[in-house]
Amino acid sequence: MLRELIDKFYLDNQRNKEQNHFYITDAGRCARSLFFKFKNAPRKEMEASVLRLFDHGDHIHQLIMKPLLSIRDIHVVASEVNIPPQEIISGRSDAIVSDGKNLYVLDIKSMNSMIFDKLIEPKEENIDQLQLYLHYFKIPKGILLYVNKNTLGLKEFFVDYSQERALSLIASLQETKKKIDAGLVPDRIQGYPADWQCRYCQFREICGMAGAGEIKWDSFKDRIEGFTKSAQI
Ligand code: SF4
């Protein structure tokens, strides 16, 4: 009884509404999947257990912030800080901290032991997100703090701001936005279908239907509607 009710709670709250602007987590992501998100295209639902893991990640953030707020050698200047409002992207960093000399944007990421143990450098997609925080906060240094969900072990990496990388990420999102407005489904990413983004992509099935290359959304939309009804993705 409880299991079904708890699962339903998560599934009902699953965010699959139309998206109107980019989130920091969209930085560096497949333009086609972003297009489908904006158009609220049919997607494979996430399992309730995966959604619970996201919630678990939030609790881990609180666990990390607790000591940081008490340690004298580090000062939490602000936590859960929104990036300044602008047209293209929104996001909230975990914290901005100071060691008395420098400010750092802190981004906390949690992962299972299997991934954590192999981690010898920060993940590229996490650097992308952090670069945008550094850009919008105008802070030249950031820290990616990884937490092992199974053992609660920690690894940290310092990242310097790269204006070139941040501007390129913003330009890519602007380009994707133009395609969204023009109703042009972008091409697949280069590494399709082996890329990690494809392996976890909720739009994988309709992406397969769309095939390679750019296509018009208006005509593709009709094909997906038929597919949704018959295949119930
Ligand atoms: S399956 Fe891969 S290429 Fe297709 S939308 Fe998803 S991430 Fe992009």
Boltz pocket constraint, residues with backbone or C-beta under 6 A from the ligand:
constraints:
  - pocket:
      binder: B
      contacts: [[A, 30], [A, 31], [A, 32], [A, 33], [A, 187], [A, 188], [A, 189], [A, 192], [A, 193], [A, 197], [A, 198], [A, 199], [A, 201], [A, 202], [A, 203], [A, 204], [A, 207], [A, 208]]
      max_distance: 6.0
